[in-house]
Amino acid sequence: MASGEPIDRFGRRITYLRVSVTDRCNLRCGYCMPSEGIAQRPHGEILRFEEIEAVVHAAGGQGIRAVRLTGGEPLVRAGIVDLVAALSGIPGIEEVAMTTNGTLLAAQAERLAAAGLARVNISLDSLRPDRYDAITRRGRLEDALAGIDAAHRSGLSPVKVNAVVLRGVNDDEVVDLAVKTVTDAWHVRFIEPMPVGDDVLPGGARARLVPGDEIRARIEAALGTLDPVAGEGNGPARSYRLPGAAGTVGMITPVSRPFCSTCNRLRLTADGKLLGCLLVEGEIDVRTPLRRGAGSEDIAELVRDAIRRKPLGHRLSKGARNGRTMSQIGG
């Protein structure tokens, strides 16, 4: 595979790297981790910022163009603004974005934007304070909303609001969230839960699944036709727009309508493993080579190997599991 031609064996162009900077989070959302949290990895097992920079630098030389910082919750890691500045200056990297729960964003949005962060996705599963508290197990809705407002003011746009829809938990709010695309120009993306790692949802993720087509039907029954629009950014959402809306409604359907055939991403876990899929087996260790003095070309070869080994699909229908929780992979 020549540099600048990140094509996997199924003809997909791999241009997007999700980087988990920590396995820690200030919330405990039920589809992501158990209420007691997870056994956190020792500090020494987590990639240092200069190691993350080395991997991204090598990936940029292999055609990766977009980097998204995830967690856990990326804003709990000290020095995150400095990391954003470093990554945004790497040759070949055209965009650095972040997925966050938003509760810590208000205090950092301006500095992140100044450092080169292009935009944010903010997780928000409910517009009701008591329900938001119940889903996150320790969060405050007002903090997440303040984060959304700060992101807009700081130019971290388009701000996308991610809502994981769970039957019997928050599926009665899909219309209310869709209304925000009209009243507040939000870009709302409804996401199907995936049974990744230990199944921490009561009844299991499949029992809580609300298919994207059902979500769309509920919204259209209440608010009118959702007209398709061109996809946005590097994500897998199918995007629509309600009449008169400045914002968009997106459907991310990894279970009911998988999008594996167009997947363009790799993942780097906080403990230094490259993955070609959320559910891939055979993680590629980059931390050990880095700490043994591997050079840029050595790391570039590991990136190429991850691209070569990227599977055709996630194999959820065959019960594939990774063994990590969502918070340990980075979503």
Secondary structure, DSSP 4 states (H G I P E B T S, - for coil): --TT--B-TTS-B--EEEEE--S--S---TTTS-TT---PPPGGGSPPHHHHHHHHHHHHTTT--EEEEESS-GGGSTTHHHHHHHHHTSTT--EEEEEE-STTTTTTHHHHHHHT--EEEEE---SSHHHHHHHHSS--HHHHHHHHHHHHHTT--S-EEEEE-BTTTTGGGHHHHHHHHHHS--EEEEE-----SS--STT-HHHHB--HHHHHHHHHHHH---EEE---TTS--EEEE-TT-SS-EEEE-TTTS--GGG--EEEE-TTSEEESSTT-SSPEE-HHHHHTT--HHHHHHHHHHHHHH--S---GGGT---SS-HHHHT-
